[in-house]
Amino acid sequence: MMRRKSSKNIALAMSMAILATAASAGADVTVLGGNATVSGEVTAGVQQKLVDGSNEKLEEYRDVVNGVLLHDFRFKADGNTTPYYLDLKVKNPLQDNEYYGVKGGVHGKFGIGLFYDSIPHNFNTGTLILSGAGTGRLTIADQIQTDLQALEQTRGERGSLANNDTTGEDAQQQAIIRDLLANTNSTTFKLKRQKTGFSLDYNVTPDINTWAKVTNEKRNGTRVLTTGTYERYNQGPNGLLHTEDQFFASGMELAEPIDYRTTVLNVGAGVYKKNWLADAEYTFTNFDNGYQSLVWDNPFRITDATATNTADAPTSNAFNRGRFVNGQLALAPSSQSHDFTVSGSVDLPLHSKLTGTVSYGWVSQDDPFVPYTLNSAIAGVGGAPANITDPSILPQSSLNGWVNTLTQSYVLTSKPVEPLALTAKYRYYDYDNQSDEILFPGYAAFGESYWRTSKNDKGAPVENEPLSFTRQNAEISADYHVAKPLTVSVEGFWEDWARENLRIDGTTELGIGGGFIYKPVKMASLKGSYKYAHRTVDGYKTGATAANPEAVGLANYDWAERERHKADLRLTVVPTEAITVGVIGQFMNDKYGEDNRFGLKKQESALGGLDISYAPSERLSFYANYTKEYRKGAMQSGAKDDTFNAAGSLDDAYTTDNFNPYNYWNSNIYEKVDTVGLGTTVQIIPEKLTLNTSYALSYSKMDFVNYNPNGAVKLANAETQSWPTVTNRLQEVRADLGYNFTKNLKVGVNYLYEWYRLDDFANTPAYMAGTSAENSTRFVFTGANNYSYEAHVAGAYLNLKF
Amino acid sequence: MKNRETFRRLFLLSALTACLMLLAAPAFAVEAGYVGSDKCTECHGDLAKAFSTNIHAKAGAYGFKDAGCESCHGPAGAHVGSGDTAGIINPSKIDYEAASETCLKCHSKGKGQMFWHGSIHESQKIACVICHKIHGGNEKLLAKKTEVELCVSCHTDVRADMFKRSKHPMRDSSSPTGEGKMTCSSCHNAHGSRGEKLIDAKSFNDKCYECHTEKKAPMLWEHSPVKEDCLTCHNAHGSSNDKMLVTKAPRLCQQCHMQGRHQTGALGTDSTYTFNRSCLNCHTQIHGSNNPSGAVLQR
């Protein structure tokens, strides 16, 4: 396959090179009796890579192939005495990241464009013990299901401890899974976007333009998607009831099939006069998913069963969960959306201009629902419908999903007197979800092994709540040119969210700010700004209720009261034409509701950067840049207890619910990132031999400080543990040595070295049974978690301009 | 006596010169007027030849019939007369507002620049010629080799993001081994937009949905940030976390969710709730579920 691809590349490269050579008496060749000029370039060469580690991460969004390659081809023709033009562009042909585009037309009259673009997205390689990756049905041999089910150790056999292997069946199941993983071929999870587009612009007159664009994008491939459940054993190894919870986790990492097709049509027309502009456009988007659902075989079950109580009787949901033969996931529904937009701009007196846009649209989806479950054993148990696997018994066969959106955006600018500039902005976005509200009698929960009749622990009905919101914001600012080198500005801003069917009614944020631009001399400028904002909350529903089942005192950070300070400073100095120095500093501090008991409490970030470029002569130039980032996030949480244990002498307002202050835990996350860039261009032989080199380093380090703020905990689940530092390091070296035989012919060699290391404790092998805190005998991942690599890519190329 | 005579003669000579200069001023004023592009070509032949394939050389076809060198450089009469560079405008060396005003004479008549006035780049006094090199720039007459390279020369924080663990394919479009399938203008319009942060869409989410269309439609069971603001959980420029998340899971999820016991554990690194996809090991449909049994985004 690889050889065939390479042969095609050779043929393509040769034909393009011949075509280019034939046209290349010199650059910007005049043809057709002087009526047109053609120009372009072609770059072709050979390339060889050597990769140790994850090739998928190296090629996350690119295709680095070995062999003879045509990298780029460009052909432009422009009429000298006529306004015709043609522009053909080819990049990486016959590779996964290929691009072909052509544009042509008559300048000022019409233009036609056509393109095809392919973008790979390679995720990783892992082991999937199920067959059928890339389809909507994943299977495993019945015999494996039979063998594994026969070795099921139930809650009754296991006793009160999740990790008890009283019958030895856990060990036998683990052996089977390990054997399967060892003897299954690896699967690469990846997808590819292939987009084709056509565009037409037609100018009826120089002031009246029309356009039409159509794009069609296919996305095909697979990506990992996990599904699982857990059961809680409320007793630990020391026999202490509940205080040392143990969990039995079971699940499966799957291959989600991706078969999307998105088609977009955009048509519009506009009148663009000197003092006013107006246009209108319509956009239609059709999204089609080839797979409505993913059904997979549960390797551990050959027959359906329900969850049980401690005695393995199907009268409860607490234990023996995940006992379905076939699981079913609903995938993204197909949808359609329409948008009508009208925009305009008009010049007003006092050097003022008003610009606005109004857009109305809707998005709908009506994909048929899948049944509650494919686990027939639940039927009739715990109030579940008798024919539970039949989708026709659902209260409704589809959502009848429908959202109307209305957007408005206006900007008024004015310069009533020379030193003063005023700007006012207003934006409005209404997301009105008109989808049906459906009350379900219950749903298949707990690893699709039991019928649950409330949505949460607080008894909320199983009813969807189509969320709607209206967001408005406005800004007003004034810039005053105090003196020739100094401009100062002040601003005020406001933002309001009104929400429906959420556990908050709305938020309002008010802010002020100021800034300056100081340019004392032509070669230096200093810009600075500072903003302060305060967000207040309206109608956050009380916790531990059906309407808000989260802990009392927990506020989501995107909805919480917030005080924000934000500052920015930027200095640019050009002391001589050869040197440019830039210094940047940014700071942000968010403090979330003092009264909030839990959630994100504080978020800080700071960034400093230095950029220097120096070109002492035409033959030599350097650049260097360095960026230092620092982030700190501080959160507070608490482990949930069955009942409140006495708080003792702790000074805490909350002394009655499931969250005892002794079980509070905090987690501070510190992230530091250093990014370095260095590069030089040297003309070793002036205008003949040029060396380009660059080096980039990115080193991020994330530290976690987990601690219990109130000392000894009452629940083992609350006790914090140290987490190792997560590091992410990338080094990249690029070198290119090119020799110009003529102004238009260049040959060169290039080299790329990339070294990437990711150390993240979360990236585990496919099977963690025996090493995880929970009993994970029946949780099988794919192990698609290896991202580190070291790669060398060397090449030689020929570049011909014509 | 002799000195006085010399002084008198010098004074008369000076007065005569001044009178002659005053008389000649109108003539000089005529010289300082427009001379036409052909005149410029006489000295700047190479520049003119190179400019012939520049889109600006086709301005006439776009309704600017008299466009020429002096449309941007102002009347060249004084420059022609003296050869002095001070006698002609170089837009890259004058006040930003005047420079941009020159460009906007023609470029305000289009959809792309409709929101330029009041945009952040305008208010930060970024002149057109800071980003564009009208004579022989690169694609779109940009002053740098690629669009991304140009933007990150100021937005250094974004440059740092592009080298992180998870990011969009923006890095280095100039090389065969580059990833640059997206550019800054895939999401932003540097010339102003109806959306915030120069986002070229109705909202942040609407921009994300253009490529991630599968997340656009209403779902039976929703996760509010997916519809309100993708940036609640993701940093679109890049992140040290997986999937461009703003914080590492499970902490990201735990900052908003404290309902069941398993959500509220401090958790060690050997926990199924911490490793691999963390919370998403079970709550896999985090962007919403259309499954009647997907109330807690598990299926």
Contacts between the chains, C-beta under 8 A, distances in Angstrom:
chain1	res1	chain2	res2	distance
A	28	B	49	8.0
A	28	B	53	6.4
A	37	B	52	7.2
A	37	B	53	6.0
A	39	B	53	6.6
A	43	B	176	7.7
A	47	B	176	7.2
A	60	B	169	7.6
A	60	B	179	7.2
A	61	B	169	3.4
A	61	B	179	4.3
A	61	B	181	6.0
A	62	B	169	7.5
A	62	B	177	6.7
A	62	B	178	6.9
A	62	B	179	4.9
A	64	B	177	5.6
A	69	B	176	7.2
A	71	B	176	4.3
A	72	B	176	7.7
A	76	B	53	7.6
A	78	B	53	5.5
A	80	B	52	7.2
A	83	B	58	6.5
A	83	B	61	4.5
A	92	B	176	6.8
A	97	B	181	6.7
A	106	B	61	7.4
A	107	B	55	8.0
A	107	B	58	4.3
A	107	B	61	3.8
A	107	B	62	6.8
A	108	B	58	7.0
A	108	B	60	7.8
A	108	B	61	3.3
A	108	B	62	4.2
A	108	B	63	6.6
A	109	B	61	7.2
A	117	B	181	7.4
A	119	B	169	6.5
A	119	B	181	4.7
A	205	B	63	7.9
A	206	B	62	6.2
A	206	B	63	2.7
A	207	B	63	7.1
A	207	B	109	7.4
A	209	B	111	7.9
A	224	B	277	7.7
A	225	B	284	5.3
A	226	B	276	7.0
A	226	B	277	5.0
A	226	B	280	6.4
A	226	B	281	4.7
A	226	B	282	7.2
A	226	B	284	5.4
A	227	B	282	6.8
A	227	B	284	5.4
A	227	B	298	6.7
A	227	B	299	6.5
A	228	B	272	7.7
A	228	B	281	5.2
A	228	B	282	4.2
A	228	B	298	8.0
A	229	B	282	6.2
A	229	B	298	7.5
A	230	B	262	6.0
A	230	B	272	7.5
A	230	B	282	7.2
A	232	B	261	6.5
A	232	B	262	7.1
A	245	B	261	6.3
A	247	B	262	6.6
A	247	B	272	7.5
A	249	B	272	4.2
A	249	B	273	7.9
A	249	B	281	7.8
A	251	B	281	6.2
A	251	B	282	6.3
A	253	B	276	7.4
A	253	B	277	7.9
A	253	B	281	8.0
A	260	B	213	7.3
A	260	B	214	6.1
A	262	B	213	4.7
A	270	B	111	6.1
A	272	B	109	4.2
A	272	B	110	6.1
A	272	B	111	7.8
A	273	B	109	7.5
A	274	B	109	7.1
A	277	B	108	7.8
A	277	B	109	7.0
A	277	B	111	7.9
A	277	B	114	6.0
A	279	B	111	6.0
A	285	B	213	6.5
A	285	B	216	7.7
A	287	B	213	4.3
A	287	B	214	6.4
A	287	B	216	6.9
A	287	B	217	7.2
A	289	B	214	6.6
A	293	B	291	7.9
A	327	B	299	7.3
A	328	B	291	7.4
A	328	B	299	6.8
A	329	B	284	7.2
A	329	B	285	7.2
A	329	B	291	6.8
A	329	B	299	5.0
A	330	B	285	7.6
A	330	B	289	6.0
A	330	B	290	4.5
A	330	B	291	3.6
A	330	B	294	6.3
A	330	B	299	6.8
A	332	B	214	3.6
A	332	B	215	7.2
A	332	B	217	7.5
A	332	B	287	7.9
A	332	B	290	7.7
A	333	B	217	5.6
A	333	B	219	7.3
A	333	B	290	5.0
A	334	B	217	8.0
A	335	B	213	7.6
A	335	B	216	6.2
A	335	B	217	3.5
A	337	B	216	6.5
A	337	B	217	7.9
A	339	B	202	7.8
A	343	B	111	7.5
A	343	B	114	6.2
A	343	B	194	7.3
A	345	B	114	5.3
A	353	B	117	5.0
A	353	B	118	8.0
A	355	B	114	5.9
A	355	B	115	5.8
A	355	B	117	6.7
A	355	B	118	7.4
A	357	B	194	4.6
A	359	B	202	5.7
A	363	B	216	5.8
A	363	B	217	5.7
A	363	B	218	7.0
A	364	B	217	7.4
A	365	B	217	3.9
A	365	B	218	6.5
A	365	B	290	7.8
A	367	B	290	6.2
A	369	B	220	7.5
A	369	B	290	7.0
A	369	B	291	7.3
A	369	B	292	5.2
A	370	B	291	5.8
A	370	B	292	7.2
A	371	B	292	7.4
A	372	B	292	5.3
A	372	B	293	5.1
A	373	B	293	5.9
A	394	B	292	5.7
A	399	B	218	6.8
A	399	B	219	7.5
A	399	B	220	5.1
A	399	B	290	6.7
A	401	B	217	6.0
A	401	B	218	3.9
A	401	B	219	7.2
A	401	B	220	7.8
A	402	B	218	7.0
A	403	B	217	8.0
A	403	B	218	5.0
A	405	B	202	7.0
A	407	B	194	7.5
A	407	B	202	4.3
A	407	B	203	7.2
A	409	B	194	4.0
A	409	B	195	7.3
A	411	B	115	6.4
A	411	B	117	6.9
A	411	B	118	4.2
A	412	B	118	7.6
A	413	B	117	4.4
A	413	B	118	4.5
A	421	B	123	7.8
A	423	B	118	4.5
A	423	B	123	6.8
A	425	B	118	6.4
A	427	B	194	7.7
A	427	B	195	7.8
A	427	B	196	7.2
A	429	B	202	6.6
A	429	B	203	5.4
A	431	B	227	6.5
A	431	B	228	8.0
A	433	B	218	5.6
A	433	B	227	7.9
A	435	B	218	4.7
A	438	B	220	7.3
A	440	B	292	6.0
A	443	B	292	6.2
A	443	B	293	4.0
A	443	B	294	7.8
A	443	B	295	5.6
A	444	B	293	4.2
A	445	B	293	6.8
A	445	B	295	7.8
A	445	B	296	7.5
A	448	B	293	7.0
A	448	B	299	7.3
A	455	B	295	5.0
A	455	B	296	7.8
A	456	B	259	6.5
A	457	B	259	6.5
A	457	B	260	6.8
A	462	B	295	6.1
A	464	B	220	5.2
A	464	B	221	5.9
A	464	B	222	7.7
A	464	B	295	8.0
A	465	B	222	7.8
A	466	B	218	6.4
A	466	B	222	7.3
A	467	B	222	5.5
A	467	B	224	5.6
A	467	B	227	6.2
A	467	B	228	8.0
A	469	B	227	7.8
A	469	B	228	6.2
A	471	B	203	7.9
A	473	B	196	7.8
A	477	B	123	7.2
A	479	B	123	6.5
A	487	B	125	7.3
A	489	B	123	7.3
A	497	B	228	7.9
A	502	B	224	5.8
A	517	B	124	7.2
A	517	B	125	5.8
A	522	B	93	7.9
A	527	B	124	6.7
A	549	B	259	4.9
A	550	B	256	7.6
A	550	B	257	6.4
A	550	B	258	5.2
A	550	B	259	5.4
A	551	B	258	3.9
A	551	B	259	7.4
A	551	B	264	7.6
A	554	B	256	7.4
A	554	B	258	5.1
A	556	B	255	7.6
A	556	B	256	4.2
A	557	B	232	8.0
A	557	B	255	5.8
A	557	B	256	6.9
A	558	B	225	6.3
A	558	B	228	7.2
A	558	B	229	6.8
A	558	B	232	4.6
A	558	B	256	8.0
A	570	B	154	7.7
A	582	B	153	7.8
A	582	B	154	7.7
A	582	B	156	7.6
A	584	B	156	5.6
A	584	B	157	7.8
A	586	B	157	6.6
A	598	B	258	5.9
A	599	B	255	5.5
A	599	B	256	6.7
A	600	B	255	4.5
A	607	B	156	8.0
A	607	B	157	5.4
A	607	B	160	7.9
A	609	B	156	4.2
A	609	B	157	7.3
A	609	B	160	7.8
A	611	B	153	7.2
A	611	B	156	6.3
A	625	B	156	6.7
A	625	B	159	7.5
A	627	B	156	5.3
A	627	B	157	6.9
A	627	B	159	7.1
A	627	B	160	4.3
A	629	B	157	7.3
A	629	B	160	6.2
A	633	B	247	5.9
A	633	B	251	7.8
A	635	B	251	6.6
A	635	B	254	7.1
A	635	B	255	5.2
A	637	B	254	5.5
A	637	B	258	6.1
A	637	B	264	6.1
A	637	B	266	7.6
A	638	B	258	7.3
A	638	B	264	6.3
A	639	B	261	7.2
A	639	B	264	4.9
A	639	B	265	5.9
A	639	B	266	6.6
A	640	B	258	7.1
A	640	B	260	7.1
A	640	B	261	4.7
A	640	B	263	7.9
A	640	B	264	4.4
A	659	B	258	7.6
A	659	B	264	7.7
A	665	B	266	4.2
A	667	B	251	5.7
A	667	B	254	7.8
A	667	B	266	7.8
A	669	B	247	6.5
A	669	B	248	6.8
A	669	B	251	6.4
A	671	B	240	5.9
A	673	B	160	6.3
A	673	B	164	7.3
A	673	B	240	6.4
A	675	B	159	7.1
A	675	B	160	4.0
A	675	B	163	5.9
A	677	B	159	7.5
A	696	B	163	6.2
A	698	B	160	7.0
A	698	B	163	3.5
A	698	B	164	6.3
A	700	B	164	6.4
A	700	B	165	7.2
A	700	B	240	4.0
A	702	B	240	6.0
A	702	B	248	6.8
A	704	B	251	7.9
A	706	B	266	6.1
A	708	B	266	7.7
A	717	B	261	6.6
A	717	B	264	7.3
A	717	B	265	4.5
A	717	B	266	7.0
A	718	B	265	7.5
A	718	B	266	5.7
A	719	B	266	6.1
A	720	B	266	4.4
A	721	B	266	6.7
A	721	B	267	7.4
A	721	B	268	4.0
A	721	B	269	7.2
A	723	B	268	7.9
A	723	B	269	5.5
A	724	B	269	6.7
A	726	B	240	7.5
A	726	B	248	6.9
A	728	B	164	6.8
A	728	B	165	4.6
A	728	B	240	5.3
A	730	B	163	5.5
A	732	B	163	7.9
A	734	B	175	7.1
A	750	B	175	7.9
A	752	B	175	7.7
A	752	B	177	5.0
A	758	B	165	6.4
A	760	B	242	7.9
A	761	B	269	4.3
A	761	B	274	7.7
A	761	B	275	6.7
A	762	B	242	7.8
A	762	B	248	7.7
A	762	B	269	7.7
A	762	B	274	6.5
A	762	B	275	4.7
A	762	B	276	6.4
A	762	B	278	6.4
A	763	B	275	7.6
A	763	B	276	7.7
A	764	B	275	4.6
A	764	B	276	5.6
A	768	B	270	7.9
A	768	B	272	7.0
A	768	B	275	7.1
A	768	B	276	8.0
A	771	B	270	6.5
A	772	B	270	5.4
A	772	B	271	6.7
A	772	B	272	5.4
A	772	B	275	7.5
A	773	B	268	5.7
A	773	B	270	4.8
A	773	B	271	4.5
A	773	B	272	7.4
A	774	B	271	6.5
A	774	B	272	4.8
A	774	B	273	7.8
A	776	B	272	5.3
A	779	B	272	6.1
A	779	B	281	7.6
A	781	B	276	5.3
A	785	B	276	7.1
A	787	B	165	7.8
A	793	B	177	5.6
A	795	B	176	7.3
A	797	B	176	7.9
